[in-house]
Amino acid sequence: MTFALAPGVSVADTENGTVLLDERNGRYWMLNRTGSVVLRCLLDGESPEEAARTLLRRFPDAPHQATDHVDGLLEALRMAKVIHP
């Protein structure tokens, strides 16, 4: 499954993560470093499972949280309608 930002959503990287702007309603989303890694993985074509593995390689100290983090972020982004498959 391929994920993409919804039309009207822009992304900017910062030194602490990523900021998403939904230009349709003016809402901002601030993602920390792990959220930024997950978002980039999904937008680059990785599945949620692959994104969790990438997250685990980058941040190996919390193996049991990687899948939960990916699933939680993906659900929040879908609910906000800023990302879609």
N, C-alpha and C positions, 0 to 999 in steps of 0.2 A: 504494500500500500504506500503510495506517495503522498506526502503532506506538503501543503503550500500555505503561505499567508493569504488571508482573505483580501480581496481587492480593497484598497484604501488603508491597508495596514503597512506601516513602514517600520523599519528596524534600524537601530543604531547601537553599535558596540561601545562600551565604556570600559574603564580600567577595572571596574568591579562586576561586570556582567553585560547585560543587554537591556535596552529599553525598546519596547514596542509602543507605537502610537496608533491608535485606531482613529483615523481621521474622520470617520463617519460620525463619531460621537464625542471625540476629544479625550477619550480615556487613555491613560498611560498604564503600561505594565512594566514593572522593573523586575528583571530576572537576575538572580545571583549567578555566580560562576558556574555552579552545577546546572542550573536551569538554562544558562546560555549554551553549555555543551549539549544538553539534551535537545534544545531547539535547533541548533546547527545540524546535529545528527539527523533529526527528522526531516529538516528541509533539504538535506543532502541525499535523501533517499533511503536512510536506514529505517528498519522496522523498529517499533518500540523495544523489542527484545535486543536488537543489535545496539540501540542507543543505551540500554541498561549495561550491556557489556562494555561499551566504550566508556561510560561513566565510571564503571568499576575499575577499568584500567587507569583512568586519570585520577581517581580518588579511591584508592584501595582500602581505606580505613573503615568503610561502612558497607560491606557487601550485602547485608540483608536489607538495606534501605534503597539500593539502586533501582530495583524494579518498582517499588512503591513510589519513589520520587518521579520516575518517568511516567507512570500511570497517573499520578496525581496532577502533574503539570499538564499532561496531554488532555486530561478531562477538564481542567480549568480553562485551558486555551480553547477547547471546543465549546464549552459552555458560554464563553465570552464571544464566540464566533469570530476569533481572530486567526484561527487555523482551520483548515478543512482537508479531508483526504481527497 
